[in-house]
Amino acid sequence: MQKKILIVDDSKVWREFLKDSLENKGHIVEVANDGIEGINKAFDFLPEVIITDYVMPKMNGIQLCRFIRSYNTFKSAGVILLTASEDTLNSFWSLRSGVDLFIKKSSDNKKMLNEILNFLENNFNVEWSRELYKYRKEPFGELVDILEETLKFEIINKEILKLSNYINDDEYMMRRIFMILKELIDFENFYLMILTSSSGRIYAFSSNNSKINQKILKNKLFYLLQKPITPSEWVYKGNMFEEKILREPANLVSFPIVHESNEIGLISFENPKQKNELYDFYGSIAENLGILIYSINTFIEYKMASEIDSLTKLYNKKKILSKLSEYIHLLKREYIELSVAMFDIDDFKKINDTHGHLIGDLVLKNIGKIIKNSLRESDFAGRYGGEEFFILLPYTNVELAGNISQRILKNIESFDWEKEINKKINITISGGISSVKKGDLITTIIETADKNLYKAKRAGKNRIFIEGIEKQKSC
């Protein structure tokens, strides 16, 4: 198969030998006599394979390879490094330089040529990218130009990778990315979408108080990806979201965030002033940004696995009690109204015995979804165990907690269970509510809510019992 090959060597003898030998085999060959000319020829000629000498003036072969490999265009190109018999290469740097094959120059030219020809049987390619426009229009003139370009990209990428220190606070990390990019690129608004199977997260930041509707933005960004994962839930963070704003994001320049050939997100700039510079710039940070976002996704997935009940997608018992503990400590410092509720599915054992555990699991899964959708953003819900659910309601008195609980009961009772689980079945839930006071212990709080729950059960089920209120509230 014919290949486009670039030979970079300061020896005219070797350049001509290799050029003639490979052209005789039907390949298209260009030559350069040093590293800088080689780089400029690479951007102009776009070779699928680069054969470079190791020791050359101005720039050696490993430096050339590392620079070329820093551009997405040449990620899949093939690189052969030719070394003289007396050259000694450090194995650590050699293996990490991006070189695919090392061949020692020798008097046995036939053997060396056969090694090269066998290598050329592999599939190599270059990808056209917008960064090529810049370097075709403004070729590198001196080594200092290359060093400056390399240093600039290294500093930017170092700043991006340093953000992994803030992996516990993903919103702060994304805000820092926004601030770094804003210093380098002129744009109005910044959007970043990250996807996993469990959650989709959209971050939106503006320096001019612009606002946008979260659903409109989600739909716009989601459909810009070619093969997006569809997450089970969405989370929105940043300083731009406002429900009543109906504008569409305009004049977006967007890039997929890729890690190991998989789309894991999307980054978008609204109204960038210099689009060509933005394309060039993003190409230089794409790989490290992909590594950073992949690390965030992995961290969040592990964190969710340790905190989230896999069936109901609510907090697990350990996490919901940890949240309760946080607010108990807050109560020691300042006065806030705090209520809790304990819920239990009525006659759940009978549901399992009659319809089987698979149907029981579907009931639990949908109850979890209904509870989550019935709560406010400031509330927390967890699966306490079996068919029991614990809800934490910050800044909420028992009367308001009763209203929220009534909403849960109503939504469960009116849910179309037959459509969801293909069974004609009546599902209800009972609950007990109590308030939390300064000095209360976790055990006492749970016991009180649990006692009120069983008062509701004894009063006929499908109702809630509020601490201190004799009247049972039913749907």
TORKOL-4160 file (C-alpha; in steps of 0.2 Angstrom, whole numbers, padded with zeros to 4 digits, m for minus):
475
<pt num="1" X="0000" Y="0000" Z="0000"/>
<pt num="2" X="0007" Y="0017" Z="m0005"/>
<pt num="3" X="0012" Y="0028" Z="0009"/>
<pt num="4" X="0017" Y="0047" Z="0011"/>
<pt num="5" X="0034" Y="0046" Z="0019"/>
<pt num="6" X="0045" Y="0061" Z="0026"/>
<pt num="7" X="0063" Y="0057" Z="0029"/>
<pt num="8" X="0073" Y="0069" Z="0041"/>
<pt num="9" X="0091" Y="0067" Z="0041"/>
<pt num="10" X="0106" Y="0079" Z="0040"/>
<pt num="11" X="0116" Y="0066" Z="0030"/>
<pt num="12" X="0113" Y="0068" Z="0011"/>
<pt num="13" X="0119" Y="0051" Z="0008"/>
<pt num="14" X="0106" Y="0043" Z="0019"/>
<pt num="15" X="0092" Y="0055" Z="0013"/>
<pt num="16" X="0095" Y="0050" Z="m0005"/>
<pt num="17" X="0097" Y="0031" Z="m0001"/>
<pt num="18" X="0081" Y="0030" Z="0008"/>
<pt num="19" X="0072" Y="0042" Z="m0004"/>
<pt num="20" X="0077" Y="0032" Z="m0019"/>
<pt num="21" X="0074" Y="0015" Z="m0011"/>
<pt num="22" X="0056" Y="0019" Z="m0005"/>
<pt num="23" X="0051" Y="0028" Z="m0021"/>
<pt num="24" X="0056" Y="0012" Z="m0030"/>
<pt num="25" X="0044" Y="0003" Z="m0020"/>
<pt num="26" X="0030" Y="0015" Z="m0025"/>
<pt num="27" X="0029" Y="0027" Z="m0010"/>
<pt num="28" X="0028" Y="0046" Z="m0011"/>
<pt num="29" X="0043" Y="0053" Z="m0002"/>
<pt num="30" X="0049" Y="0070" Z="0004"/>
<pt num="31" X="0065" Y="0075" Z="0013"/>
<pt num="32" X="0071" Y="0087" Z="0026"/>
<pt num="33" X="0089" Y="0090" Z="0032"/>
<pt num="34" X="0086" Y="0095" Z="0050"/>
<pt num="35" X="0072" Y="0095" Z="0063"/>
<pt num="36" X="0065" Y="0112" Z="0060"/>
<pt num="37" X="0063" Y="0109" Z="0041"/>
<pt num="38" X="0056" Y="0092" Z="0046"/>
<pt num="39" X="0043" Y="0100" Z="0057"/>
<pt num="40" X="0038" Y="0112" Z="0043"/>
<pt num="41" X="0038" Y="0099" Z="0030"/>
<pt num="42" X="0027" Y="0088" Z="0041"/>
<pt num="43" X="0013" Y="0101" Z="0043"/>
<pt num="44" X="0014" Y="0105" Z="0024"/>
<pt num="45" X="0016" Y="0087" Z="0017"/>
<pt num="46" X="0006" Y="0078" Z="0030"/>
<pt num="47" X="0016" Y="0061" Z="0030"/>
<pt num="48" X="0008" Y="0045" Z="0036"/>
<pt num="49" X="0026" Y="0039" Z="0041"/>
<pt num="50" X="0041" Y="0050" Z="0047"/>
<pt num="51" X="0058" Y="0042" Z="0047"/>
<pt num="52" X="0070" Y="0053" Z="0056"/>
<pt num="53" X="0088" Y="0052" Z="0061"/>
<pt num="54" X="0092" Y="0053" Z="0080"/>
<pt num="55" X="0107" Y="0065" Z="0080"/>
<pt num="56" X="0104" Y="0081" Z="0070"/>
<pt num="57" X="0109" Y="0099" Z="0072"/>
<pt num="58" X="0096" Y="0111" Z="0080"/>
<pt num="59" X="0084" Y="0097" Z="0085"/>
<pt num="60" X="0087" Y="0079" Z="0088"/>
<pt num="61" X="0075" Y="0065" Z="0082"/>
<pt num="62" X="0066" Y="0062" Z="0099"/>
<pt num="63" X="0063" Y="0081" Z="0101"/>
<pt num="64" X="0056" Y="0081" Z="0084"/>
<pt num="65" X="0045" Y="0066" Z="0088"/>
<pt num="66" X="0038" Y="0073" Z="0104"/>
<pt num="67" X="0034" Y="0090" Z="0096"/>
<pt num="68" X="0025" Y="0082" Z="0082"/>
<pt num="69" X="0015" Y="0070" Z="0093"/>
<pt num="70" X="0009" Y="0085" Z="0103"/>
<pt num="71" X="m0003" Y="0088" Z="0089"/>
<pt num="72" X="m0019" Y="0078" Z="0086"/>
<pt num="73" X="m0015" Y="0078" Z="0067"/>
<pt num="74" X="0000" Y="0066" Z="0070"/>
<pt num="75" X="m0007" Y="0055" Z="0084"/>
<pt num="76" X="m0009" Y="0040" Z="0072"/>
<pt num="77" X="0006" Y="0043" Z="0061"/>
<pt num="78" X="0020" Y="0031" Z="0061"/>
<pt num="79" X="0038" Y="0036" Z="0067"/>
<pt num="80" X="0054" Y="0027" Z="0064"/>
<pt num="81" X="0070" Y="0033" Z="0073"/>
<pt num="82" X="0087" Y="0029" Z="0065"/>
<pt num="83" X="0102" Y="0028" Z="0076"/>
<pt num="84" X="0120" Y="0026" Z="0073"/>
<pt num="85" X="0128" Y="0011" Z="0080"/>
<pt num="86" X="0137" Y="0021" Z="0093"/>
<pt num="87" X="0122" Y="0031" Z="0099"/>
<pt num="88" X="0116" Y="0026" Z="0116"/>
<pt num="89" X="0098" Y="0030" Z="0120"/>
<pt num="90" X="0090" Y="0030" Z="0138"/>
<pt num="91" X="0077" Y="0017" Z="0137"/>
<pt num="92" X="0065" Y="0027" Z="0148"/>
<pt num="93" X="0064" Y="0042" Z="0137"/>
<pt num="94" X="0065" Y="0032" Z="0121"/>
<pt num="95" X="0049" Y="0022" Z="0125"/>
<pt num="96" X="0040" Y="0037" Z="0130"/>
<pt num="97" X="0045" Y="0048" Z="0115"/>
<pt num="98" X="0031" Y="0043" Z="0104"/>
<pt num="99" X="0043" Y="0033" Z="0092"/>
<pt num="100" X="0036" Y="0017" Z="0085"/>
<pt num="101" X="0052" Y="0008" Z="0079"/>
<pt num="102" X="0070" Y="0010" Z="0082"/>
<pt num="103" X="0082" Y="0005" Z="0069"/>
<pt num="104" X="0101" Y="0005" Z="0070"/>
<pt num="105" X="0110" Y="0011" Z="0054"/>
<pt num="106" X="0122" Y="m0002" Z="0048"/>
<pt num="107" X="0132" Y="m0008" Z="0033"/>
<pt num="108" X="0118" Y="m0020" Z="0029"/>
<pt num="109" X="0107" Y="m0008" Z="0020"/>
<pt num="110" X="0096" Y="m0022" Z="0013"/>
<pt num="111" X="0092" Y="m0029" Z="0031"/>
<pt num="112" X="0088" Y="m0011" Z="0037"/>
<pt num="113" X="0077" Y="m0007" Z="0022"/>
<pt num="114" X="0067" Y="m0024" Z="0025"/>
<pt num="115" X="0063" Y="m0018" Z="0043"/>
<pt num="116" X="0057" Y="m0002" Z="0036"/>
<pt num="117" X="0046" Y="m0010" Z="0023"/>
<pt num="118" X="0039" Y="m0022" Z="0035"/>
<pt num="119" X="0034" Y="m0007" Z="0046"/>
<pt num="120" X="0026" Y="0001" Z="0032"/>
<pt num="121" X="0013" Y="m0013" Z="0030"/>
<pt num="122" X="0005" Y="m0006" Z="0046"/>
<pt num="123" X="m0010" Y="0006" Z="0045"/>
<pt num="124" X="m0005" Y="0024" Z="0049"/>
<pt num="125" X="m0014" Y="0040" Z="0045"/>
<pt num="126" X="m0015" Y="0058" Z="0048"/>
<pt num="127" X="m0030" Y="0068" Z="0052"/>
<pt num="128" X="m0034" Y="0085" Z="0045"/>
<pt num="129" X="m0036" Y="0098" Z="0059"/>
<pt num="130" X="m0038" Y="0117" Z="0059"/>
<pt num="131" X="m0022" Y="0119" Z="0068"/>
<pt num="132" X="m0013" Y="0115" Z="0051"/>
<pt num="133" X="m0019" Y="0132" Z="0044"/>
<pt num="134" X="m0008" Y="0141" Z="0056"/>
<pt num="135" X="0008" Y="0132" Z="0053"/>
<pt num="136" X="0006" Y="0131" Z="0035"/>
<pt num="137" X="0003" Y="0150" Z="0035"/>
<pt num="138" X="0017" Y="0154" Z="0047"/>
<pt num="139" X="0030" Y="0140" Z="0047"/>
<pt num="140" X="0043" Y="0139" Z="0061"/>
<pt num="141" X="0059" Y="0149" Z="0057"/>
<pt num="142" X="0070" Y="0146" Z="0072"/>
<pt num="143" X="0072" Y="0133" Z="0086"/>
<pt num="144" X="0067" Y="0147" Z="0098"/>
<pt num="145" X="0050" Y="0148" Z="0089"/>
<pt num="146" X="0047" Y="0130" Z="0093"/>
<pt num="147" X="0053" Y="0131" Z="0111"/>
<pt num="148" X="0042" Y="0146" Z="0114"/>
<pt num="149" X="0027" Y="0136" Z="0107"/>
<pt num="150" X="0031" Y="0121" Z="0117"/>
<pt num="151" X="0034" Y="0130" Z="0133"/>
<pt num="152" X="0017" Y="0139" Z="0131"/>
<pt num="153" X="0008" Y="0123" Z="0129"/>
<pt num="154" X="0017" Y="0115" Z="0143"/>
<pt num="155" X="0012" Y="0129" Z="0155"/>
<pt num="156" X="m0006" Y="0129" Z="0150"/>
<pt num="157" X="m0007" Y="0110" Z="0152"/>
<pt num="158" X="0002" Y="0110" Z="0168"/>
<pt num="159" X="m0011" Y="0123" Z="0175"/>
<pt num="160" X="m0025" Y="0111" Z="0169"/>
<pt num="161" X="m0018" Y="0095" Z="0176"/>
<pt num="162" X="m0015" Y="0105" Z="0193"/>
<pt num="163" X="m0034" Y="0106" Z="0194"/>
<pt num="164" X="m0035" Y="0088" Z="0199"/>
<pt num="165" X="m0031" Y="0094" Z="0217"/>
<pt num="166" X="m0049" Y="0100" Z="0218"/>
<pt num="167" X="m0057" Y="0084" Z="0212"/>
<pt num="168" X="m0068" Y="0084" Z="0228"/>
<pt num="169" X="m0076" Y="0100" Z="0222"/>
<pt num="170" X="m0081" Y="0098" Z="0204"/>
<pt num="171" X="m0090" Y="0115" Z="0202"/>
<pt num="172" X="m0074" Y="0124" Z="0209"/>
<pt num="173" X="m0063" Y="0114" Z="0197"/>
<pt num="174" X="m0074" Y="0119" Z="0182"/>
<pt num="175" X="m0075" Y="0137" Z="0187"/>
<pt num="176" X="m0056" Y="0137" Z="0188"/>
<pt num="177" X="m0056" Y="0130" Z="0170"/>
<pt num="178" X="m0067" Y="0144" Z="0165"/>
<pt num="179" X="m0056" Y="0157" Z="0173"/>
<pt num="180" X="m0040" Y="0150" Z="0165"/>
<pt num="181" X="m0048" Y="0149" Z="0148"/>
<pt num="182" X="m0055" Y="0167" Z="0150"/>
<pt num="183" X="m0038" Y="0174" Z="0152"/>
<pt num="184" X="m0032" Y="0166" Z="0136"/>
<pt num="185" X="m0047" Y="0167" Z="0124"/>
<pt num="186" X="m0060" Y="0180" Z="0122"/>
<pt num="187" X="m0078" Y="0173" Z="0123"/>
<pt num="188" X="m0094" Y="0178" Z="0132"/>
<pt num="189" X="m0101" Y="0162" Z="0140"/>
<pt num="190" X="m0093" Y="0145" Z="0144"/>
<pt num="191" X="m0103" Y="0128" Z="0145"/>
<pt num="192" X="m0096" Y="0111" Z="0149"/>
<pt num="193" X="m0106" Y="0095" Z="0149"/>
<pt num="194" X="m0099" Y="0079" Z="0156"/>
<pt num="195" X="m0108" Y="0062" Z="0154"/>
<pt num="196" X="m0108" Y="0045" Z="0163"/>
<pt num="197" X="m0121" Y="0032" Z="0163"/>
<pt num="198" X="m0127" Y="0037" Z="0180"/>
<pt num="199" X="m0127" Y="0056" Z="0178"/>
<pt num="200" X="m0125" Y="0070" Z="0166"/>
<pt num="201" X="m0118" Y="0086" Z="0173"/>
<pt num="202" X="m0118" Y="0103" Z="0165"/>
<pt num="203" X="m0108" Y="0118" Z="0171"/>
<pt num="204" X="m0112" Y="0135" Z="0164"/>
<pt num="205" X="m0102" Y="0151" Z="0168"/>
<pt num="206" X="m0103" Y="0169" Z="0163"/>
<pt num="207" X="m0093" Y="0184" Z="0167"/>
<pt num="208" X="m0107" Y="0196" Z="0161"/>
<pt num="209" X="m0122" Y="0190" Z="0171"/>
<pt num="210" X="m0129" Y="0181" Z="0156"/>
<pt num="211" X="m0143" Y="0168" Z="0160"/>
<pt num="212" X="m0149" Y="0153" Z="0151"/>
<pt num="213" X="m0163" Y="0139" Z="0154"/>
<pt num="214" X="m0155" Y="0123" Z="0159"/>
<pt num="215" X="m0166" Y="0112" Z="0148"/>
<pt num="216" X="m0163" Y="0122" Z="0133"/>
<pt num="217" X="m0145" Y="0121" Z="0136"/>
<pt num="218" X="m0145" Y="0103" Z="0139"/>
<pt num="219" X="m0154" Y="0099" Z="0123"/>
<pt num="220" X="m0142" Y="0110" Z="0113"/>
<pt num="221" X="m0126" Y="0102" Z="0120"/>
<pt num="222" X="m0132" Y="0084" Z="0120"/>
<pt num="223" X="m0137" Y="0084" Z="0102"/>
<pt num="224" X="m0120" Y="0091" Z="0097"/>
<pt num="225" X="m0111" Y="0074" Z="0102"/>
<pt num="226" X="m0111" Y="0060" Z="0089"/>
<pt num="227" X="m0113" Y="0045" Z="0101"/>
<pt num="228" X="m0118" Y="0052" Z="0118"/>
<pt num="229" X="m0122" Y="0041" Z="0133"/>
<pt num="230" X="m0139" Y="0044" Z="0140"/>
<pt num="231" X="m0137" Y="0047" Z="0159"/>
<pt num="232" X="m0151" Y="0042" Z="0172"/>
<pt num="233" X="m0151" Y="0060" Z="0179"/>
<pt num="234" X="m0145" Y="0078" Z="0176"/>
<pt num="235" X="m0136" Y="0090" Z="0188"/>
<pt num="236" X="m0134" Y="0108" Z="0184"/>
<pt num="237" X="m0120" Y="0119" Z="0191"/>
<pt num="238" X="m0114" Y="0137" Z="0188"/>
<pt num="239" X="m0120" Y="0155" Z="0189"/>
<pt num="240" X="m0131" Y="0156" Z="0173"/>
<pt num="241" X="m0146" Y="0145" Z="0176"/>
<pt num="242" X="m0163" Y="0153" Z="0177"/>
<pt num="243" X="m0179" Y="0144" Z="0173"/>
<pt num="244" X="m0189" Y="0159" Z="0164"/>
<pt num="245" X="m0175" Y="0163" Z="0152"/>
<pt num="246" X="m0180" Y="0155" Z="0135"/>
<pt num="247" X="m0165" Y="0161" Z="0124"/>
<pt num="248" X="m0155" Y="0148" Z="0114"/>
<pt num="249" X="m0136" Y="0148" Z="0116"/>
<pt num="250" X="m0130" Y="0157" Z="0100"/>
<pt num="251" X="m0114" Y="0156" Z="0090"/>
<pt num="252" X="m0107" Y="0141" Z="0099"/>
<pt num="253" X="m0090" Y="0134" Z="0095"/>
<pt num="254" X="m0090" Y="0117" Z="0103"/>
<pt num="255" X="m0077" Y="0102" Z="0105"/>
<pt num="256" X="m0080" Y="0085" Z="0110"/>
<pt num="257" X="m0070" Y="0079" Z="0126"/>
<pt num="258" X="m0062" Y="0063" Z="0121"/>
<pt num="259" X="m0053" Y="0050" Z="0132"/>
<pt num="260" X="m0046" Y="0034" Z="0123"/>
<pt num="261" X="m0057" Y="0037" Z="0108"/>
<pt num="262" X="m0073" Y="0039" Z="0119"/>
<pt num="263" X="m0084" Y="0054" Z="0120"/>
<pt num="264" X="m0085" Y="0059" Z="0138"/>
<pt num="265" X="m0091" Y="0077" Z="0137"/>
<pt num="266" X="m0092" Y="0093" Z="0127"/>
<pt num="267" X="m0085" Y="0110" Z="0130"/>
<pt num="268" X="m0093" Y="0125" Z="0121"/>
<pt num="269" X="m0089" Y="0143" Z="0120"/>
<pt num="270" X="m0103" Y="0156" Z="0116"/>
<pt num="271" X="m0098" Y="0170" Z="0105"/>
<pt num="272" X="m0079" Y="0168" Z="0104"/>
<pt num="273" X="m0071" Y="0183" Z="0096"/>
<pt num="274" X="m0056" Y="0174" Z="0087"/>
<pt num="275" X="m0062" Y="0157" Z="0081"/>
<pt num="276" X="m0047" Y="0151" Z="0072"/>
<pt num="277" X="m0036" Y="0155" Z="0088"/>
<pt num="278" X="m0048" Y="0145" Z="0098"/>
<pt num="279" X="m0047" Y="0130" Z="0087"/>
<pt num="280" X="m0028" Y="0131" Z="0088"/>
<pt num="281" X="m0028" Y="0133" Z="0106"/>
<pt num="282" X="m0040" Y="0119" Z="0110"/>
<pt num="283" X="m0030" Y="0106" Z="0100"/>
<pt num="284" X="m0016" Y="0110" Z="0112"/>
<pt num="285" X="m0026" Y="0106" Z="0128"/>
<pt num="286" X="m0038" Y="0093" Z="0122"/>
<pt num="287" X="m0028" Y="0077" Z="0127"/>
<pt num="288" X="m0025" Y="0083" Z="0145"/>
<pt num="289" X="m0042" Y="0090" Z="0147"/>
<pt num="290" X="m0049" Y="0073" Z="0142"/>
<pt num="291" X="m0038" Y="0065" Z="0156"/>
<pt num="292" X="m0044" Y="0078" Z="0169"/>
<pt num="293" X="m0062" Y="0075" Z="0164"/>
<pt num="294" X="m0060" Y="0056" Z="0164"/>
<pt num="295" X="m0053" Y="0057" Z="0182"/>
<pt num="296" X="m0068" Y="0068" Z="0188"/>
<pt num="297" X="m0080" Y="0055" Z="0180"/>
<pt num="298" X="m0071" Y="0041" Z="0188"/>
<pt num="299" X="m0070" Y="0049" Z="0205"/>
<pt num="300" X="m0089" Y="0054" Z="0205"/>
<pt num="301" X="m0094" Y="0036" Z="0199"/>
<pt num="302" X="m0084" Y="0029" Z="0214"/>
<pt num="303" X="m0091" Y="0041" Z="0226"/>
<pt num="304" X="m0109" Y="0038" Z="0220"/>
<pt num="305" X="m0106" Y="0020" Z="0221"/>
<pt num="306" X="m0101" Y="0022" Z="0239"/>
<pt num="307" X="m0116" Y="0034" Z="0243"/>
<pt num="308" X="m0130" Y="0029" Z="0232"/>
<pt num="309" X="m0142" Y="0015" Z="0234"/>
<pt num="310" X="m0141" Y="0006" Z="0217"/>
<pt num="311" X="m0159" Y="0001" Z="0216"/>
<pt num="312" X="m0168" Y="0017" Z="0221"/>
<pt num="313" X="m0154" Y="0030" Z="0216"/>
<pt num="314" X="m0157" Y="0038" Z="0233"/>
<pt num="315" X="m0143" Y="0040" Z="0246"/>
<pt num="316" X="m0139" Y="0024" Z="0255"/>
<pt num="317" X="m0141" Y="0023" Z="0274"/>
<pt num="318" X="m0123" Y="0028" Z="0278"/>
<pt num="319" X="m0124" Y="0044" Z="0268"/>
<pt num="320" X="m0141" Y="0050" Z="0273"/>
<pt num="321" X="m0136" Y="0048" Z="0291"/>
<pt num="322" X="m0120" Y="0057" Z="0288"/>
<pt num="323" X="m0131" Y="0072" Z="0281"/>
<pt num="324" X="m0141" Y="0071" Z="0296"/>
<pt num="325" X="m0126" Y="0072" Z="0307"/>
<pt num="326" X="m0120" Y="0088" Z="0297"/>
<pt num="327" X="m0136" Y="0097" Z="0301"/>
<pt num="328" X="m0136" Y="0092" Z="0319"/>
<pt num="329" X="m0118" Y="0100" Z="0320"/>
<pt num="330" X="m0125" Y="0115" Z="0311"/>
<pt num="331" X="m0139" Y="0116" Z="0325"/>
<pt num="332" X="m0126" Y="0118" Z="0338"/>
<pt num="333" X="m0119" Y="0134" Z="0330"/>
<pt num="334" X="m0135" Y="0142" Z="0324"/>
<pt num="335" X="m0154" Y="0140" Z="0325"/>
<pt num="336" X="m0162" Y="0132" Z="0310"/>
<pt num="337" X="m0179" Y="0123" Z="0308"/>
<pt num="338" X="m0175" Y="0105" Z="0304"/>
<pt num="339" X="m0188" Y="0091" Z="0301"/>
<pt num="340" X="m0186" Y="0073" Z="0297"/>
<pt num="341" X="m0198" Y="0060" Z="0290"/>
<pt num="342" X="m0197" Y="0041" Z="0290"/>
<pt num="343" X="m0208" Y="0032" Z="0277"/>
<pt num="344" X="m0212" Y="0013" Z="0274"/>
<pt num="345" X="m0221" Y="0005" Z="0260"/>
<pt num="346" X="m0238" Y="m0002" Z="0266"/>
<pt num="347" X="m0239" Y="m0021" Z="0265"/>
<pt num="348" X="m0223" Y="m0023" Z="0255"/>
<pt num="349" X="m0220" Y="m0041" Z="0261"/>
<pt num="350" X="m0237" Y="m0045" Z="0253"/>
<pt num="351" X="m0232" Y="m0037" Z="0237"/>
<pt num="352" X="m0216" Y="m0048" Z="0236"/>
<pt num="353" X="m0225" Y="m0064" Z="0241"/>
<pt num="354" X="m0239" Y="m0061" Z="0229"/>
<pt num="355" X="m0230" Y="m0054" Z="0214"/>
<pt num="356" X="m0212" Y="m0059" Z="0217"/>
<pt num="357" X="m0196" Y="m0050" Z="0221"/>
<pt num="358" X="m0193" Y="m0043" Z="0203"/>
<pt num="359" X="m0210" Y="m0033" Z="0205"/>
<pt num="360" X="m0205" Y="m0028" Z="0222"/>
<pt num="361" X="m0188" Y="m0021" Z="0216"/>
<pt num="362" X="m0198" Y="m0011" Z="0202"/>
<pt num="363" X="m0209" Y="m0004" Z="0216"/>
<pt num="364" X="m0194" Y="0001" Z="0226"/>
<pt num="365" X="m0186" Y="0009" Z="0211"/>
<pt num="366" X="m0201" Y="0019" Z="0206"/>
<pt num="367" X="m0205" Y="0024" Z="0224"/>
<pt num="368" X="m0187" Y="0031" Z="0225"/>
<pt num="369" X="m0190" Y="0041" Z="0209"/>
<pt num="370" X="m0207" Y="0048" Z="0215"/>
<pt num="371" X="m0199" Y="0053" Z="0232"/>
<pt num="372" X="m0185" Y="0062" Z="0223"/>
<pt num="373" X="m0196" Y="0071" Z="0211"/>
<pt num="374" X="m0207" Y="0076" Z="0225"/>
<pt num="375" X="m0194" Y="0085" Z="0235"/>
<pt num="376" X="m0186" Y="0102" Z="0234"/>
<pt num="377" X="m0168" Y="0104" Z="0229"/>
<pt num="378" X="m0163" Y="0108" Z="0247"/>
<pt num="379" X="m0170" Y="0091" Z="0253"/>
<pt num="380" X="m0161" Y="0074" Z="0255"/>
<pt num="381" X="m0169" Y="0057" Z="0254"/>
<pt num="382" X="m0161" Y="0040" Z="0257"/>
<pt num="383" X="m0166" Y="0022" Z="0257"/>
<pt num="384" X="m0164" Y="0018" Z="0276"/>
<pt num="385" X="m0166" Y="m0001" Z="0273"/>
<pt num="386" X="m0178" Y="m0013" Z="0265"/>
<pt num="387" X="m0194" Y="m0004" Z="0261"/>
<pt num="388" X="m0190" Y="0011" Z="0273"/>
<pt num="389" X="m0185" Y="0028" Z="0267"/>
<pt num="390" X="m0178" Y="0043" Z="0277"/>
<pt num="391" X="m0180" Y="0061" Z="0272"/>
<pt num="392" X="m0171" Y="0076" Z="0279"/>
<pt num="393" X="m0179" Y="0093" Z="0277"/>
<pt num="394" X="m0168" Y="0107" Z="0281"/>
<pt num="395" X="m0175" Y="0124" Z="0286"/>
<pt num="396" X="m0192" Y="0116" Z="0287"/>
<pt num="397" X="m0205" Y="0116" Z="0302"/>
<pt num="398" X="m0216" Y="0101" Z="0304"/>
<pt num="399" X="m0231" Y="0109" Z="0296"/>
<pt num="400" X="m0221" Y="0112" Z="0280"/>
<pt num="401" X="m0214" Y="0095" Z="0282"/>
<pt num="402" X="m0231" Y="0088" Z="0283"/>
<pt num="403" X="m0236" Y="0097" Z="0266"/>
<pt num="404" X="m0221" Y="0090" Z="0257"/>
<pt num="405" X="m0225" Y="0072" Z="0264"/>
<pt num="406" X="m0243" Y="0074" Z="0258"/>
<pt num="407" X="m0236" Y="0078" Z="0241"/>
<pt num="408" X="m0226" Y="0061" Z="0241"/>
<pt num="409" X="m0241" Y="0051" Z="0247"/>
<pt num="410" X="m0252" Y="0059" Z="0234"/>
<pt num="411" X="m0239" Y="0056" Z="0220"/>
<pt num="412" X="m0237" Y="0038" Z="0225"/>
<pt num="413" X="m0256" Y="0034" Z="0226"/>
<pt num="414" X="m0259" Y="0043" Z="0209"/>
<pt num="415" X="m0245" Y="0034" Z="0200"/>
<pt num="416" X="m0249" Y="0023" Z="0185"/>
<pt num="417" X="m0242" Y="0007" Z="0193"/>
<pt num="418" X="m0251" Y="m0004" Z="0180"/>
<pt num="419" X="m0242" Y="0005" Z="0166"/>
<pt num="420" X="m0225" Y="0004" Z="0174"/>
<pt num="421" X="m0225" Y="m0014" Z="0181"/>
<pt num="422" X="m0238" Y="m0022" Z="0170"/>
<pt num="423" X="m0248" Y="m0027" Z="0186"/>
<pt num="424" X="m0264" Y="m0020" Z="0193"/>
<pt num="425" X="m0258" Y="m0016" Z="0210"/>
<pt num="426" X="m0262" Y="m0004" Z="0224"/>
<pt num="427" X="m0246" Y="0004" Z="0231"/>
<pt num="428" X="m0247" Y="0016" Z="0246"/>
<pt num="429" X="m0235" Y="0022" Z="0259"/>
<pt num="430" X="m0235" Y="0028" Z="0277"/>
<pt num="431" X="m0224" Y="0041" Z="0286"/>
<pt num="432" X="m0220" Y="0048" Z="0302"/>
<pt num="433" X="m0213" Y="0066" Z="0305"/>
<pt num="434" X="m0203" Y="0074" Z="0319"/>
<pt num="435" X="m0193" Y="0090" Z="0322"/>
<pt num="436" X="m0175" Y="0090" Z="0326"/>
<pt num="437" X="m0170" Y="0101" Z="0341"/>
<pt num="438" X="m0153" Y="0107" Z="0347"/>
<pt num="439" X="m0145" Y="0093" Z="0357"/>
<pt num="440" X="m0155" Y="0079" Z="0350"/>
<pt num="441" X="m0145" Y="0063" Z="0346"/>
<pt num="442" X="m0146" Y="0054" Z="0329"/>
<pt num="443" X="m0153" Y="0038" Z="0338"/>
<pt num="444" X="m0167" Y="0049" Z="0347"/>
<pt num="445" X="m0172" Y="0058" Z="0331"/>
<pt num="446" X="m0174" Y="0041" Z="0321"/>
<pt num="447" X="m0183" Y="0033" Z="0335"/>
<pt num="448" X="m0196" Y="0047" Z="0336"/>
<pt num="449" X="m0199" Y="0047" Z="0317"/>
<pt num="450" X="m0200" Y="0029" Z="0318"/>
<pt num="451" X="m0213" Y="0029" Z="0332"/>
<pt num="452" X="m0224" Y="0042" Z="0322"/>
<pt num="453" X="m0222" Y="0031" Z="0307"/>
<pt num="454" X="m0230" Y="0016" Z="0316"/>
<pt num="455" X="m0244" Y="0027" Z="0323"/>
<pt num="456" X="m0248" Y="0031" Z="0305"/>
<pt num="457" X="m0248" Y="0012" Z="0302"/>
<pt num="458" X="m0259" Y="0008" Z="0316"/>
<pt num="459" X="m0271" Y="0022" Z="0311"/>
<pt num="460" X="m0275" Y="0014" Z="0294"/>
<pt num="461" X="m0259" Y="0016" Z="0283"/>
<pt num="462" X="m0258" Y="0027" Z="0268"/>
<pt num="463" X="m0256" Y="0042" Z="0279"/>
<pt num="464" X="m0243" Y="0052" Z="0289"/>
<pt num="465" X="m0242" Y="0056" Z="0308"/>
<pt num="466" X="m0234" Y="0072" Z="0313"/>
<pt num="467" X="m0226" Y="0074" Z="0330"/>
<pt num="468" X="m0236" Y="0084" Z="0342"/>
<pt num="469" X="m0252" Y="0084" Z="0331"/>
<pt num="470" X="m0265" Y="0072" Z="0336"/>
<pt num="471" X="m0274" Y="0073" Z="0319"/>
<pt num="472" X="m0268" Y="0060" Z="0307"/>
<pt num="473" X="m0266" Y="0068" Z="0289"/>
<pt num="474" X="m0271" Y="0056" Z="0275"/>
<pt num="475" X="m0272" Y="0059" Z="0257"/>
